[in-house]
Amino acid sequence: MGKNKKNMGHTRKEEEQGKKVLIGIGVVAVVLVIAMFVLYSFWG
């Protein structure tokens, strides 16, 4: 029983970390898209 509780807590922590990673990737993607639009507007 003790091991199961520990594993559940660990998976919850991993899920939170995964969400943070996904949010970080999303933010980076948005920044890249904005940067591309800015560069295109300068050269276009």
Secondary structure, DSSP 8 states (H G I E B T S, - for coil): -HHHHHHHHHHHHHHHHHHHHHHHHHHHHHHHHHHHHHHHHHH-
